[in-house]
């Protein structure tokens, strides 16, 4: 008589082997991603721009020749050059110093706003995509309602309810961007929830929270990385737009958006007061968009094989 118990592997052993293979696959993907990024000129260019402005945000205030609100009464609207490398504004404040201080505000808003949007969107997207059914319908409907409003108008409405402050700007931008994270996460979860390694985790007796955090979420990080990079650019641009409208970071605080707004009345006389903060905003947004596009190409297996 053949001993089938000795020859046929048990379900837990098969499940453990499948999960181990899934872990090795994730490690191999990370190595392949790093090698692909080295060949992505867009990602490298965007990364250099982002790293440069990140360094400016970190150490810029220590390099600023003047304080961001220091008024030089005899040097109104000075052209770039001399002791004012980027010139001065209509109050005699050094534009270079205000740009260096403003970089920290823009990156602070970007990091916190994207973090808020990511946490809300990831949690709702995981629950919606994994459980499906009426849970998915209700959560998707709620996010679709938020997604239907223009983002800037919705942010202004949230600011009207919460009050005008920089902290509320971060919350508003994070809330209006949460639906996009939810859609990215939900779509990715729907594509992996029926895979072999998830079924193996279920058969091994793993709890639902463990499956979602240890086996589902690690395998949907690729689109999240790309979306976070692109969303950071949108957060910086949204903060500048709200500051231009007088919301959030109020003058004389050195926000890039408020600097552009303050220079509106004397563009013909002193265009540099608007050009330099405008170029800074454009470069940061360009850097994150290039980085996001390069990451998307590097994370796409079809495009990676062509490199």
JOZI-V678742 format. One record per residue. N is the residue number from 0. PHI is phi in whole degrees, 0 to 359 (999 if undefined). D_CENTER is the distance of its C-alpha to the mean C-alpha in Angstrom with 2 decimals. Layout:
{{N PHI D_CENTER} {N PHI D_CENTER}}
This chain:
{{0 999 63.18} {1 278 59.66} {2 273 57.38} {3 293 54.27} {4 294 52.53} {5 276 52.77} {6 262 51.53} {7 264 48.70} {8 292 45.48} {9 282 44.38} {10 300 41.22} {11 301 39.49} {12 295 40.13} {13 298 38.69} {14 297 35.59} {15 296 35.09} {16 295 35.58} {17 295 33.07} {18 294 30.40} {19 295 31.28} {20 297 30.96} {21 296 27.50} {22 295 26.47} {23 296 28.04} {24 295 26.28} {25 296 22.82} {26 297 23.97} {27 296 25.29} {28 295 22.08} {29 297 20.18} {30 295 23.01} {31 295 22.97} {32 295 19.26} {33 298 19.89} {34 294 22.93} {35 292 21.30} {36 295 18.58} {37 295 21.55} {38 259 22.90} {39 261 19.85} {40 294 20.45} {41 297 17.42} {42 296 15.09} {43 294 17.34} {44 297 17.50} {45 298 13.81} {46 297 13.58} {47 296 16.52} {48 297 15.17} {49 295 11.96} {50 297 14.31} {51 301 16.80} {52 289 14.82} {53 294 13.51} {54 294 17.25} {55 299 18.19} {56 295 16.11} {57 282 17.85} {58 247 21.34} {59 305 21.56} {60 301 23.37} {61 282 25.94} {62 263 26.62} {63 296 26.98} {64 290 30.67} {65 223 30.87} {66 287 29.35} {67 292 26.81} {68 245 29.43} {69 293 32.56} {70 257 34.86} {71 253 37.32} {72 298 39.92} {73 263 41.77} {74 232 38.81} {75 288 37.39} {76 52 35.53} {77 287 36.44} {78 290 35.49} {79 302 33.36} {80 130 35.53} {81 68 37.71} {82 279 36.37} {83 242 33.45} {84 300 31.53} {85 253 29.33} {86 84 31.96} {87 233 32.06} {88 264 31.28} {89 288 33.85} {90 256 34.08} {91 79 34.65} {92 270 31.35} {93 291 30.07} {94 291 27.11} {95 301 25.99} {96 297 25.91} {97 291 23.94} {98 295 21.35} {99 295 21.05} {100 288 20.72} {101 293 18.31} {102 299 15.77} {103 295 15.47} {104 295 14.96} {105 298 12.16} {106 288 10.19} {107 296 11.37} {108 297 10.24} {109 299 6.63} {110 295 6.73} {111 289 8.99} {112 296 7.82} {113 294 4.62} {114 297 7.42} {115 297 9.89} {116 298 8.59} {117 293 8.15} {118 298 11.57} {119 295 13.28} {120 294 12.28} {121 292 13.06} {122 298 16.29} {123 294 17.51} {124 295 16.69} {125 297 18.54} {126 296 21.44} {127 296 21.74} {128 288 21.69} {129 283 23.88} {130 275 26.55} {131 62 26.73} {132 62 29.71} {133 292 29.89} {134 297 26.91} {135 297 24.72} {136 297 26.46} {137 292 26.01} {138 294 22.33} {139 295 21.57} {140 296 23.78} {141 298 22.11} {142 291 18.63} {143 295 20.37} {144 296 21.92} {145 295 18.68} {146 291 17.32} {147 287 20.63} {148 276 20.12} {149 302 18.65} {150 299 15.31} {151 294 16.58} {152 296 19.91} {153 294 18.59} {154 297 16.60} {155 296 19.92} {156 296 21.86} {157 295 19.88} {158 297 20.37} {159 296 24.03} {160 280 24.39} {161 274 22.63} {162 113 23.81} {163 267 22.71} {164 203 20.82} {165 294 17.63} {166 298 16.93} {167 289 17.45} {168 298 15.08} {169 298 12.21} {170 296 13.81} {171 297 14.40} {172 294 10.98} {173 296 9.79} {174 293 12.94} {175 287 12.85} {176 265 9.58} {177 301 10.99} {178 300 13.44} {179 291 11.28} {180 296 9.96} {181 299 13.65} {182 294 15.00} {183 296 13.19} {184 293 14.33} {185 301 17.70} {186 298 18.52} {187 290 17.88} {188 295 19.93} {189 299 22.70} {190 276 23.05} {191 244 23.45} {192 290 25.26} {193 255 28.61} {194 285 28.34} {195 296 31.03} {196 290 29.18} {197 289 28.10} {198 296 31.72} {199 293 32.94} {200 295 30.95} {201 295 32.46} {202 292 35.91} {203 279 35.67} {204 92 35.35} {205 292 31.76} {206 287 30.52} {207 299 27.95} {208 302 25.31} {209 293 25.94} {210 298 25.69} {211 292 22.36} {212 271 20.80} {213 259 22.79} {214 238 23.46} {215 269 21.15} {216 301 17.68} {217 301 18.04} {218 264 18.96} {219 237 16.00} {220 286 13.25} {221 302 13.41} {222 295 11.92} {223 292 9.17} {224 298 8.25} {225 297 8.49} {226 294 6.72} {227 296 3.42} {228 297 4.46} {229 293 5.90} {230 290 4.01} {231 297 3.16} {232 299 6.73} {233 294 7.77} {234 295 7.19} {235 297 9.20} {236 294 11.57} {237 294 12.10} {238 298 13.00} {239 295 15.30} {240 294 16.80} {241 293 17.58} {242 294 18.98} {243 298 21.03} {244 277 22.48} {245 88 23.38} {246 253 21.01} {247 89 19.26} {248 282 19.96} {249 276 23.60} {250 300 25.80} {251 272 26.96} {252 300 23.58} {253 278 22.09} {254 274 19.02} {255 300 18.50} {256 295 18.72} {257 291 21.86} {258 296 23.33} {259 295 23.27} {260 296 24.77} {261 293 27.47} {262 273 28.55} {263 299 29.13} {264 284 32.79} {265 223 33.86} {266 297 32.00} {267 290 35.30} {268 279 36.59} {269 221 33.54} {270 295 30.85} {271 296 29.24} {272 294 27.98} {273 260 25.60} {274 295 25.14} {275 295 23.61} {276 293 20.78} {277 295 20.25} {278 295 20.09} {279 298 17.62} {280 299 15.18} {281 297 15.95} {282 292 15.57} {283 296 12.10} {284 297 10.95} {285 298 13.29} {286 299 12.15} {287 290 8.56} {288 293 10.34} {289 296 13.05} {290 297 11.14} {291 295 9.57} {292 295 13.15} {293 294 14.77} {294 295 13.02} {295 299 13.98} {296 294 17.46} {297 289 17.77} {298 274 16.87} {299 275 19.29} {300 302 22.70} {301 294 24.65} {302 285 23.10} {303 295 23.13} {304 290 26.87} {305 274 27.48} {306 289 26.17}}
